[in-house]
Amino acid sequence: MADEKTVKAPADTNGMEQIKSIEGAIEAILYAAGYPVKYEKIAEVLGLDLRNTKTLIKHMSEEYNSEGSKRGIALLTFDDTCQFCTKEQYAPYIREALGIRRGGNLSASSMEVLAIVAYNQPVTRSFIDQVRGVDSSYAVNSLIDKALIEACGRLDAPGRPMLYATTEKFLRVFGLRSLTELPETEIMLPPKEDAPILEEDGQLSMDDDTSAGEGSPDEE
């Protein structure tokens, strides 16, 4: 029995060392990138298959993101990409060390628009205006500039108004892996009279009597 253990130990040790070496390479890639990197690219560089690459990164994320972890870095994982980011509780230290002024936060109006898009996407700008009761052009354009929302197509209706949805950056900024992790809300929205309606099957439909109101030039 002693001989068996003596033979097996080096193999197990080598296996663990190889895994740690691969994880170190993944850390280096994500740290150097500073932006989301596709699992496919990591797999290609390391000579691994996609499934094993995702498994390794998932294991790493559990270590980085566990409640007991004292690391200042979190590993965010998404459907197709992953990325390092600093943890929110260390933001004051980062600002102080790097001389970053407070600011850049979203205004109340931008947050309202972002919430409307996030919970109802895809939506037209006229629907956003209808929910808020005011023109939302500035807030919509600001969110597009910040890459938190983006145009995702046009509604198949007269005027073909632009549809907007949240981006992957939106998920990263709010620490979400997917839209299913959005907090539940009990906010009741007004009827979508002249805006796209998401039916139970997820298809878009329009009220035929009011659809002509869509598609003003400033929405294209």
Beta strands, then each sheet from edge to edge (+ up, - down):
strand 1: 37-38
strand 2: 73-77
strand 3: 81-86
strand 4: 149-154
strand 5: 162-166
strand 6: 197-198
strand 7: 204-205
sheet 1: 1+ 3- 2+
sheet 2: 4+ 5-
sheet 3: 6+ 7-
end
